[in-house]
Amino acid sequence: MPFSSKTVAILIGSFLIAMGIDPFLSPIEVLDGGIIGIGLICKYLWGLKAGLTIIMFSIPIFILAWFTCPDYFYNGLQGMLISSFMIDLLQPLEYDFASYVQVYPLLSSITGGALVGLGIGIMLRYETSTGGTDLLAQFLAPVFHLNVGVIIFIIDAIIISIGGLLFSSTTFLLSGITITTVGLTTSLCTLKVST
């Protein structure tokens, strides 16, 4: 059976998200926002698998989706599971990439954020997501009449502020650059072009 365009978008998007996180953000302990950011906080503090933690923290949002909008539930579930699995699968890149390539923290934050934002944006273009706060943002965007990327940015800012308190001002600053890049890239990917 051939892959649907949505399945391809989930696979490509999940790969890009993992490539943004594992080789670029994790080695310098920079956070993304939302549920991914919470997963990274748990990884940095306690050595937990980020992908598995993302799944656990996504459960309440998926329960909400199940009762309020089953389409969002089904559209986000595959993206969340595959992207979480991909993050944990590619985790060895955190060490392998850093041992061969030295990327300055600022450039690493921007590159990681652009890859994560591109992955999320591709998935949103095909009406799927990684679940978590992406799913929450899809609920909130029509309510507040804001772009999904802007909603994600606001949620992400809250998460990295918590991370900044737990880690350092450098983590906060670089994480702020990362989520700004994620938000801008996601917004560009989900921008509707009027004809």
Phi, psi and omega in degrees: 000128182290152177289141173281164179297328178293319179297317178297318179298320179295315181295313180294313180300317180295319179297316180296319178299312180297322179291331175287322185279305190294307181278337189252316184270314184300317183300333180253012179052050175260147182259146160267179180262189174060210182294324177299318178298320177296318177300320180290322176301314180296324178294312183292323182280316189237002179073020179285156175292124183297316182298315179296320178296321178301316179300314183297317181284344179277342185305312181299323180292323178289328174296316176301316180296320181302319183273334184257325182205088183304331178299317178296322178301306183292323181290332182266335186299311181298316180298319180293314181295315183290317180293322178296316178298317181296321179300314180288324179297319183268008181305324178303337178297335179304320182269318182296312183296314182295333180283338181257329186233128175259114179248131180297144184307318180297313179295322178296319178296316181292314181296313178300316179296320180295319179293316178297314180298321178295317178298314178296316181298318178298316180295318180295327178298332180255025175054042172222173182201183174269009183073213177052225183287339173298317178294317178299319179296325177295327175292317189278331184304312179292329181294315183263001180055046178237155175297145180304319180299324179292317178298316178301318180301316181296313179297317181299321180300322178295315182295315182289335174296319176297316178298322178298323177291324182282330186249268183204169177293330177294316176302316180298314182296310180294323177294324176297319177296319180298309184290332174296316178295317177301311181299315179295316181294316178298317179299317179297320180292329185260004180295129178272125181268122179279140181253000000 
